[in-house]
Amino acid sequence: MPDFCPDCDNLLRKRKIKDKLFLVCKCGFQKELYNNPDEIQKSIHKKKKALEKNLLILSEEDKISVHLKIKKDCPKCGNSEAETWQVQIRSSDEPSTHFFKCTKCKYTWRE
């Protein structure tokens, strides 16, 4: 995540000064970066915890379908249940296209 200068709000850039890393700004502000490996690991751990709190990770099985499920035979595997939705593909005075997706083999077709 980028850091910004507290004085002028410009982006801070990394610079090496006398074998130490600093974040520096055009206005003259400097902030020394961590040189202690333990402090770096603490910072990484803190950032990972914050990310884990804000992220929701779903597996393929956990995906939620928002499409209506109907009884329709799949032309590929013969399963009798499919998800359905409509999309307006052509101009507005033409009828919309009806799509189907098999709940078993995930084959998609349209009518």
Beta strands, then each sheet from edge to edge (+ up, - down):
strand 1: 13-17
strand 2: 20-24
strand 3: 30-32
strand 4: 68-71
strand 5: 81-87
strand 6: 97-102
strand 7: 108-110
sheet 1: 1+ 2- 3+
sheet 2: 4+ 5- 6+ 7-
end
